[in-house]
């Protein structure tokens, strides 16, 4: 058995399983997951053979009681980020932001060898994040922090996500070389990933306001997949940055196509939920290939591969 195959991995705030699938694809052994949203749990159950438990992870003691029997070597997870996102109110006191600290508390008490936390880049400015890092460092975790652009990590989507990766008794910035050494030299486009299988050169993504464009070409990365998926409004005014002004050439993407841009495989089953909830589950997911990219870096570290690549992290621990 390989070193990573023997590592027992638990996925917290698992959603529909983007992180799980990425880590499985890199040979890690996923033993259990947890979430508190029925739609995501139902989707997860239809795609993975191990258990997912409906747990309120803000109840730290109860969560630990369930998880400790699985003896995880690695805990991964993406605490809900709506309170930190550009689409939200950016108020870390709304409640969900505290789940970042819950994640840190669970790490502190379960004491896995490694952990991986994913969130939006606004997280780094928040007090709850700083308190979480302080707690983890006080418990002897070396911390790597990186902001990754998914389009440089095998995903045809301009989506920036922040990763915090810890190693018990490790050094700070221990995974920077691995994360930075393999970034693509140019962003991946939709055509790069899907070819012409969409059957259209242009597609509509409903903007937050008409001050932003809504029409994209498959010859560029997709904009961040959001939960809103609407047809082109009859009164769509157009935008000077639209990839085409000919609306007859444009259509919105289907739910399935949006999941493919999130790099879920064709075989992934989107079941047991309303269309609205499934769209939300897809939008909230960590893109599978982005998760796989991070898992690959951790796998190389665990297996003892080395590199001379010495570019410093944009978010070096010295900034805290």
C-alpha positions as CSV (number, residue, x, y, z in Angstrom):
1,X,0.0,0.0,0.0
2,X,1.3,3.5,-0.9
3,X,2.0,6.1,1.7
4,X,-1.1,8.1,0.7
5,X,-3.4,5.1,0.3
6,X,-2.8,4.4,4.0
7,X,-3.7,7.9,5.0
8,X,-7.2,8.0,6.4
9,X,-9.0,11.2,5.2
10,X,-12.2,12.8,6.6
11,X,-14.0,15.5,4.6
12,X,-15.8,18.1,6.8
13,X,-18.3,20.5,5.2
14,X,-18.1,18.1,2.3
15,X,-20.9,19.5,0.2
16,X,-21.5,17.3,-2.8
17,X,-17.9,16.1,-2.8
18,X,-15.5,18.2,-4.9
19,X,-12.7,18.0,-2.4
20,X,-13.4,14.3,-1.7
21,X,-13.3,13.3,-5.4
22,X,-10.1,15.3,-6.0
23,X,-8.3,13.6,-3.1
24,X,-9.7,10.2,-4.1
25,X,-8.3,10.7,-7.6
26,X,-4.9,11.2,-6.1
27,X,-5.0,7.9,-4.2
28,X,-6.1,9.0,-0.8
29,X,-8.4,6.9,1.3
30,X,-11.6,8.7,2.2
31,X,-13.2,7.1,5.2
32,X,-16.1,9.4,6.1
33,X,-17.6,12.8,5.4
34,X,-19.9,15.2,7.1
35,X,-22.3,18.0,6.1
36,X,-25.5,19.6,7.4
37,X,-27.4,20.2,4.1
38,X,-29.7,17.4,2.9
39,X,-29.4,18.2,-0.8
40,X,-25.6,17.9,-0.7
41,X,-25.7,14.8,1.5
42,X,-28.1,13.1,-0.9
43,X,-25.9,13.9,-3.9
44,X,-22.8,12.7,-2.0
45,X,-24.4,9.4,-1.0
46,X,-25.2,8.7,-4.7
47,X,-21.6,9.1,-5.7
48,X,-19.4,7.7,-3.0
49,X,-19.3,4.4,-1.2
50,X,-18.2,5.6,2.3
51,X,-20.6,7.2,4.8
52,X,-21.5,10.9,5.1
53,X,-23.0,11.9,8.4
54,X,-25.6,14.8,8.8
55,X,-23.7,16.7,11.5
56,X,-23.9,20.3,12.7
57,X,-20.2,21.0,12.8
58,X,-20.8,24.1,14.9
59,X,-21.4,21.7,17.7
60,X,-17.8,20.9,18.2
61,X,-18.0,18.4,21.0
62,X,-20.7,16.3,19.3
63,X,-18.7,16.4,16.0
64,X,-15.6,15.2,17.7
65,X,-17.4,12.4,19.4
66,X,-18.6,11.1,16.0
67,X,-15.3,11.7,14.1
68,X,-12.7,10.5,16.6
69,X,-13.5,6.8,16.0
70,X,-12.4,7.2,12.4
71,X,-8.9,8.2,13.5
72,X,-8.2,10.5,10.5
73,X,-4.6,11.2,9.4
74,X,-5.9,14.0,7.3
75,X,-8.9,16.3,7.7
76,X,-10.0,18.3,4.7
77,X,-12.9,20.7,4.3
78,X,-14.4,24.0,3.0
79,X,-16.3,25.8,5.8
80,X,-19.2,27.7,4.2
81,X,-17.8,31.0,2.9
82,X,-20.9,33.1,2.0
83,X,-20.2,35.6,4.8
84,X,-16.8,36.3,3.3
85,X,-17.7,36.2,-0.4
86,X,-18.0,39.1,-2.8
87,X,-21.7,38.0,-3.4
88,X,-22.4,38.1,0.3
89,X,-22.7,40.9,2.9
90,X,-19.1,40.3,4.0
91,X,-20.1,40.2,7.7
92,X,-18.2,37.5,9.6
93,X,-20.6,37.9,12.5
94,X,-23.5,36.4,10.6
95,X,-22.7,33.0,11.9
96,X,-21.3,30.9,9.1
97,X,-17.9,32.6,9.3
98,X,-17.6,31.1,12.8
99,X,-17.5,27.6,11.2
100,X,-13.9,28.5,10.1
101,X,-13.1,28.6,13.8
102,X,-15.1,25.4,14.4
103,X,-13.0,23.7,11.8
104,X,-9.8,24.9,13.6
105,X,-11.2,23.7,16.9
106,X,-11.9,20.2,15.5
107,X,-8.4,20.0,14.1
108,X,-7.0,21.1,17.4
109,X,-8.7,18.3,19.3
110,X,-8.6,15.5,16.8
111,X,-5.0,16.2,15.9
112,X,-4.6,14.8,12.4
113,X,-1.2,14.7,10.8
114,X,-2.4,17.1,8.1
115,X,-5.3,19.3,7.3
116,X,-6.5,21.2,4.2
117,X,-9.0,24.1,4.4
118,X,-10.5,25.8,1.4
119,X,-12.2,29.2,1.4
120,X,-12.5,32.5,-0.5
121,X,-9.6,34.9,-0.5
122,X,-11.4,37.5,1.6
123,X,-11.0,35.1,4.5
124,X,-7.5,36.3,5.1
125,X,-8.7,39.7,6.2
126,X,-11.1,38.4,8.8
127,X,-10.5,38.2,12.6
128,X,-12.0,34.7,12.7
129,X,-9.3,33.5,10.3
130,X,-6.5,35.1,12.3
131,X,-7.8,33.6,15.5
132,X,-8.0,30.2,13.8
133,X,-4.4,30.4,12.5
134,X,-3.2,31.5,15.9
135,X,-4.9,28.5,17.5
136,X,-3.5,26.0,15.0
137,X,0.0,27.4,15.3
138,X,-0.1,27.2,19.1
139,X,-0.8,23.5,18.6
140,X,2.4,22.9,16.6
141,X,1.0,23.0,13.1
142,X,3.2,24.4,10.4
143,X,1.0,26.3,7.9
144,X,1.1,26.8,4.2
145,X,-1.3,29.4,2.7
146,X,-1.8,29.9,-1.0
147,X,-4.3,31.8,-3.2
148,X,-4.8,29.6,-6.2
149,X,-6.4,30.5,-9.5
150,X,-8.4,27.4,-10.6
151,X,-7.7,28.2,-14.3
152,X,-4.0,27.6,-13.7
153,X,-4.8,24.3,-11.9
154,X,-6.6,22.3,-14.6
155,X,-10.0,24.0,-14.3
156,X,-11.6,26.0,-17.2
157,X,-12.8,28.6,-14.9
158,X,-11.5,31.9,-13.5
159,X,-12.1,31.1,-9.8
160,X,-9.7,32.1,-7.1
161,X,-9.7,30.1,-3.9
162,X,-7.6,30.3,-0.7
163,X,-6.1,27.2,0.8
164,X,-4.7,26.7,4.3
165,X,-2.7,23.5,4.6
166,X,-1.2,22.3,7.9
167,X,1.3,19.7,9.0
168,X,1.6,18.7,12.6
169,X,5.2,19.5,13.8
170,X,5.9,20.8,10.3
171,X,7.4,24.0,9.0
172,X,5.6,27.0,7.8
173,X,5.3,27.3,4.0
174,X,6.2,23.6,3.7
175,X,4.0,23.1,0.6
176,X,4.7,26.3,-1.3
177,X,7.2,24.7,-3.7
178,X,4.8,21.9,-4.7
179,X,1.8,24.3,-5.1
180,X,3.7,26.9,-7.2
181,X,5.9,24.6,-9.3
182,X,3.2,23.0,-11.3
183,X,0.9,26.0,-12.2
184,X,0.0,26.2,-15.9
185,X,1.7,28.9,-17.9
186,X,-1.7,30.2,-19.2
187,X,-5.3,29.9,-18.1
188,X,-7.3,26.9,-19.2
189,X,-10.2,27.8,-21.5
190,X,-13.6,26.0,-21.8
191,X,-12.5,24.8,-25.3
192,X,-9.2,23.5,-23.8
193,X,-11.2,21.3,-21.4
194,X,-14.4,20.4,-23.3
195,X,-13.5,20.9,-26.9
196,X,-16.6,21.7,-29.0
197,X,-18.8,19.3,-27.0
198,X,-21.0,22.2,-25.8
199,X,-22.2,22.8,-29.4
200,X,-21.9,26.5,-29.0
201,X,-19.2,29.1,-29.2
202,X,-20.9,31.5,-26.8
203,X,-22.9,31.2,-23.7
204,X,-24.8,33.4,-21.2
205,X,-23.9,33.8,-17.5
206,X,-26.4,36.1,-15.8
207,X,-24.4,39.0,-14.3
208,X,-25.1,40.5,-10.9
209,X,-25.9,43.8,-12.6
210,X,-25.9,44.9,-16.2
211,X,-22.8,47.0,-15.5
212,X,-21.1,43.7,-16.0
213,X,-21.0,41.5,-19.1
214,X,-23.1,38.4,-19.5
215,X,-21.8,36.7,-22.7
216,X,-18.6,34.6,-22.8
217,X,-16.7,32.7,-25.4
218,X,-15.5,29.1,-25.0
219,X,-12.1,30.5,-26.0
220,X,-11.6,31.9,-22.5
221,X,-12.0,30.5,-19.0
222,X,-15.5,30.6,-17.6
223,X,-16.3,33.2,-15.0
224,X,-16.9,31.8,-11.6
225,X,-19.8,29.4,-11.6
226,X,-22.6,30.9,-9.4
227,X,-25.8,29.4,-8.2
228,X,-27.8,31.8,-10.4
229,X,-28.6,30.2,-13.8
230,X,-31.1,32.1,-15.9
231,X,-32.0,32.4,-19.6
232,X,-31.1,35.5,-21.5
233,X,-33.7,38.2,-20.5
234,X,-35.7,39.6,-23.4
235,X,-34.5,43.1,-22.4
236,X,-30.8,42.2,-22.0
237,X,-29.1,45.4,-22.9
238,X,-25.7,44.0,-23.9
239,X,-22.3,45.0,-22.7
240,X,-19.3,46.3,-24.6
241,X,-17.2,43.4,-23.3
242,X,-19.6,40.7,-24.4
243,X,-17.9,38.1,-26.5
244,X,-20.5,38.6,-29.2
245,X,-23.5,41.0,-29.8
246,X,-25.4,38.4,-31.8
247,X,-27.8,36.9,-29.3
248,X,-28.9,34.2,-31.7
249,X,-25.5,32.5,-31.2
250,X,-25.8,32.5,-27.4
251,X,-27.6,30.3,-24.9
252,X,-27.2,29.7,-21.1
253,X,-25.4,26.6,-20.0
254,X,-27.3,23.6,-18.7
255,X,-27.0,22.4,-15.1
256,X,-24.9,19.4,-16.3
257,X,-22.6,21.7,-18.4
258,X,-22.0,23.9,-15.4
259,X,-21.0,20.8,-13.4
260,X,-18.5,19.9,-16.1
261,X,-17.0,23.3,-15.9
262,X,-16.6,22.6,-12.2
263,X,-14.7,19.5,-13.5
264,X,-17.1,17.0,-12.1
265,X,-17.0,13.9,-14.4
266,X,-19.7,13.1,-16.8
267,X,-20.7,10.1,-14.7
268,X,-21.3,12.2,-11.6
269,X,-25.0,11.8,-10.5
270,X,-27.0,15.0,-9.7
271,X,-30.0,13.6,-8.0
272,X,-32.5,14.0,-5.1
273,X,-32.9,17.8,-5.2
274,X,-34.6,20.7,-6.8
275,X,-32.9,22.3,-9.8
276,X,-32.3,25.4,-7.6
277,X,-30.6,23.3,-4.9
278,X,-28.6,21.3,-7.3
279,X,-27.3,24.5,-9.0
280,X,-26.4,25.8,-5.6
281,X,-24.5,22.6,-4.7
282,X,-22.6,22.8,-7.9
283,X,-21.7,26.4,-7.4
284,X,-20.6,25.9,-3.8
285,X,-18.4,22.9,-4.7
286,X,-14.6,23.0,-4.8
287,X,-13.8,22.3,-8.5
288,X,-12.6,18.7,-8.6
289,X,-9.4,19.4,-10.6
290,X,-8.5,22.2,-8.2
291,X,-8.9,19.8,-5.3
292,X,-6.9,17.2,-7.2
293,X,-4.1,19.8,-7.8
294,X,-3.8,20.5,-4.1
295,X,-4.1,16.8,-3.2
296,X,-1.3,16.1,-5.7
297,X,1.0,18.6,-4.0
298,X,0.3,17.0,-0.6
299,X,0.8,13.5,-2.0
300,X,4.2,14.6,-3.4
301,X,5.2,16.0,0.1
302,X,4.1,12.8,1.9
303,X,5.9,10.6,-0.6
304,X,9.1,12.6,-0.1
305,X,9.4,14.1,-3.6
306,X,11.5,17.3,-3.6
307,X,11.9,20.3,-5.9
308,X,14.3,23.2,-6.0
309,X,11.5,25.7,-6.9
310,X,11.9,28.5,-4.3
311,X,9.3,31.2,-5.3
312,X,7.9,32.7,-2.1
313,X,4.2,32.4,-1.3
314,X,2.1,35.6,-1.9
315,X,0.7,34.9,1.5
316,X,3.8,34.0,3.4
317,X,3.3,33.3,7.1
318,X,5.5,36.3,7.8
319,X,2.6,38.5,6.8
320,X,0.6,37.6,9.9
